[in-house]
């Protein structure tokens, strides 16, 4: 089994990388493969609600950034972890754009798989980022994997996260819980609605 970890920071070797590396190390100690993918620091498009991906499911119509490269890995993984630094009490806009576009265009390949969010900050705003990143998981019937605390690691300068002993322990506990869930379910996605058809409803008729 394999966990895909998305480093949603423009800094490849920053504190988000430190946090995710601790998760990956603990996963591998327990026999679970992992892959960390960095989103890079080049421009990433936001969704423009064109719905062209519904005509060609599995990929966003825009293929000039890293979104579809990451999205294609959904079929290969059994679980997902997304890490982001805190910007103004919010996740990095680039990683949000990737999640929104990839989930909308290729949701069938990630739905029902366990997921977790990791927030990295200097001081505050981490719980808001943690909540924001978890919301798409719940819409996709993805079991949210917990830890001993909210998945938060602290650090300002690159590498300072390595000094956050409790934060790194939280990352290892997250990894252990992910291992337990994957092995308990045999890596099978949650059933979601199953055979029950979706019953969408609008509040303005």
C-alpha positions as CSV (number, residue, x, y, z in Angstrom):
1,X,0.0,0.0,0.0
2,X,1.1,3.5,-0.7
3,X,0.4,7.0,0.7
4,X,0.7,10.1,-1.5
5,X,2.0,13.2,0.4
6,X,1.6,16.6,-1.2
7,X,4.0,19.3,-0.1
8,X,1.9,22.4,-0.7
9,X,4.7,24.9,0.1
10,X,6.6,26.9,-2.5
11,X,9.7,26.1,-0.4
12,X,10.8,22.6,-1.3
13,X,13.0,22.1,1.8
14,X,11.0,24.2,4.2
15,X,9.1,23.3,7.4
16,X,6.2,21.6,5.5
17,X,8.8,19.3,4.1
18,X,10.2,18.5,7.6
19,X,6.7,17.6,8.8
20,X,5.8,15.4,5.9
21,X,9.2,13.7,6.0
22,X,8.5,12.6,9.6
23,X,5.2,11.1,8.5
24,X,6.8,9.3,5.5
25,X,9.6,7.9,7.7
26,X,7.1,6.5,10.2
27,X,4.9,5.0,7.4
28,X,7.9,3.2,5.9
29,X,8.9,1.9,9.4
30,X,5.5,0.2,9.4
31,X,5.7,-1.3,5.9
32,X,3.7,1.4,4.0
33,X,5.2,3.0,0.9
34,X,5.0,6.7,0.4
35,X,5.7,9.4,-2.1
36,X,6.2,13.1,-1.4
37,X,5.3,15.4,-4.3
38,X,6.2,19.0,-4.2
39,X,3.9,21.4,-5.9
40,X,6.8,23.6,-6.9
41,X,6.9,27.4,-7.1
42,X,5.6,28.1,-10.6
43,X,2.2,29.6,-11.3
44,X,-0.8,27.3,-10.7
45,X,-4.2,28.0,-12.3
46,X,-7.4,28.3,-10.3
47,X,-10.5,26.5,-11.4
48,X,-12.6,28.6,-13.8
49,X,-15.7,26.3,-13.6
50,X,-15.6,25.5,-17.3
51,X,-16.7,21.9,-16.7
52,X,-14.6,20.7,-19.6
53,X,-13.3,18.0,-17.3
54,X,-16.7,16.4,-17.3
55,X,-16.4,15.9,-21.1
56,X,-13.0,14.2,-20.5
57,X,-13.0,12.8,-16.9
58,X,-9.7,12.3,-15.2
59,X,-7.9,15.5,-16.0
60,X,-8.3,19.2,-15.8
61,X,-8.5,21.0,-19.2
62,X,-5.5,23.1,-18.2
63,X,-2.4,21.0,-18.6
64,X,0.2,23.7,-18.2
65,X,1.0,23.3,-14.5
66,X,1.5,20.4,-12.0
67,X,-2.1,19.7,-11.2
68,X,-2.7,16.9,-13.7
69,X,0.7,15.3,-12.8
70,X,-0.4,15.1,-9.1
71,X,-4.0,14.1,-10.0
72,X,-2.7,11.1,-12.1
73,X,-1.1,9.7,-8.9
74,X,-4.5,9.4,-7.3
75,X,-5.1,6.0,-9.0
76,X,-1.7,4.7,-7.7
77,X,-2.2,5.6,-4.0
78,X,-4.3,4.2,-1.2
79,X,-4.3,7.3,0.9
80,X,-3.6,11.0,0.8
81,X,-1.9,13.6,3.1
82,X,-1.8,17.3,2.1
83,X,0.5,19.6,3.9
84,X,0.5,23.4,3.7
85,X,2.1,26.4,5.3
86,X,-0.2,29.0,6.9
87,X,-0.6,32.2,4.8
88,X,-2.9,34.8,6.4
89,X,-4.7,32.1,8.4
90,X,-5.4,30.1,5.2
91,X,-3.7,27.4,3.2
92,X,-1.3,28.3,0.4
93,X,-3.5,29.3,-2.5
94,X,-1.6,27.2,-5.0
95,X,-2.3,23.9,-3.1
96,X,-5.9,24.8,-2.7
97,X,-6.2,25.3,-6.4
98,X,-4.6,21.9,-7.0
99,X,-7.0,20.1,-4.6
100,X,-10.1,21.9,-6.0
101,X,-9.2,21.1,-9.6
102,X,-7.9,17.6,-9.1
103,X,-10.8,16.5,-6.9
104,X,-13.4,17.9,-9.3
105,X,-11.8,16.5,-12.4
106,X,-10.5,13.2,-11.1
107,X,-12.5,12.5,-7.9
108,X,-13.3,9.0,-8.8
109,X,-9.7,8.0,-8.3
110,X,-9.4,9.5,-4.8
111,X,-12.9,9.1,-3.3
112,X,-13.2,7.0,-0.2
113,X,-9.5,6.8,0.4
114,X,-8.2,7.8,3.9
115,X,-6.8,11.4,4.1
116,X,-5.2,13.8,6.5
117,X,-4.2,17.4,6.5
118,X,-1.0,18.9,8.0
119,X,-0.6,22.7,8.8
120,X,2.7,24.4,9.4
121,X,2.9,27.8,10.9
122,X,5.0,30.4,12.7
123,X,2.5,31.2,15.5
124,X,-1.3,31.2,14.6
125,X,-3.8,30.4,12.0
126,X,-3.0,26.7,11.8
127,X,-6.3,25.4,13.0
128,X,-8.1,27.4,10.3
129,X,-5.8,25.9,7.7
130,X,-6.3,22.4,9.1
131,X,-10.1,22.8,8.9
132,X,-10.0,24.2,5.4
133,X,-7.9,21.3,4.1
134,X,-10.1,18.7,5.7
135,X,-13.3,20.0,4.1
136,X,-12.7,18.6,0.6
137,X,-11.9,15.2,2.1
138,X,-15.3,15.0,3.8
139,X,-17.1,15.9,0.6
140,X,-15.3,13.0,-1.2
141,X,-16.2,10.3,1.5
142,X,-12.6,10.1,2.6
143,X,-12.1,8.9,6.2
144,X,-10.1,11.6,8.0
145,X,-7.2,10.2,9.9
146,X,-6.6,11.6,13.3
147,X,-3.6,12.0,15.6
148,X,-2.9,12.8,19.3
149,X,-3.6,16.5,18.5
150,X,-4.5,18.6,15.5
151,X,-1.9,18.0,12.8
152,X,0.1,21.1,13.4
153,X,3.9,21.7,13.4
154,X,5.5,25.0,14.3
155,X,8.5,26.7,12.8
156,X,9.4,30.0,11.1
157,X,12.8,29.7,9.5
158,X,13.4,26.7,7.2
159,X,14.2,23.7,9.3
160,X,12.9,25.0,12.6
161,X,10.1,22.5,12.5
162,X,12.7,19.9,13.4
163,X,12.8,21.5,16.9
164,X,9.1,21.1,17.5
165,X,9.2,17.8,19.5
166,X,5.5,17.6,20.1
167,X,4.7,18.5,16.5
168,X,6.9,15.7,15.2
169,X,5.4,13.2,17.6
170,X,2.0,14.3,16.3
171,X,3.2,13.5,12.8
172,X,4.4,10.0,13.9
173,X,1.1,9.3,15.6
174,X,-0.7,10.4,12.4
175,X,1.4,8.0,10.5
176,X,0.7,5.1,12.9
177,X,-3.1,5.8,12.7
178,X,-2.9,5.8,8.9
179,X,-1.1,2.5,9.0
180,X,-3.7,1.0,11.3
181,X,-6.6,2.2,9.1
182,X,-5.0,1.0,5.9
183,X,-4.1,-2.4,7.3
184,X,-7.5,-2.8,9.0
185,X,-9.4,-2.1,5.7
186,X,-6.9,-3.8,3.4
187,X,-6.6,-0.5,1.6
188,X,-10.2,-0.7,0.3
189,X,-11.9,2.7,-0.1
190,X,-14.9,3.6,2.0
191,X,-18.2,2.7,0.3
192,X,-19.7,6.2,0.5
193,X,-23.2,6.3,-0.8
194,X,-22.9,2.8,-2.4
195,X,-25.8,2.1,-4.6
196,X,-27.9,5.0,-3.3
197,X,-28.2,7.7,-6.0
198,X,-27.2,11.2,-5.1
199,X,-30.0,13.4,-3.9
200,X,-28.8,17.0,-4.7
201,X,-30.9,19.9,-3.5
202,X,-30.7,23.6,-4.2
203,X,-31.9,26.2,-1.8
204,X,-33.2,28.6,-4.5
205,X,-35.7,26.9,-6.8
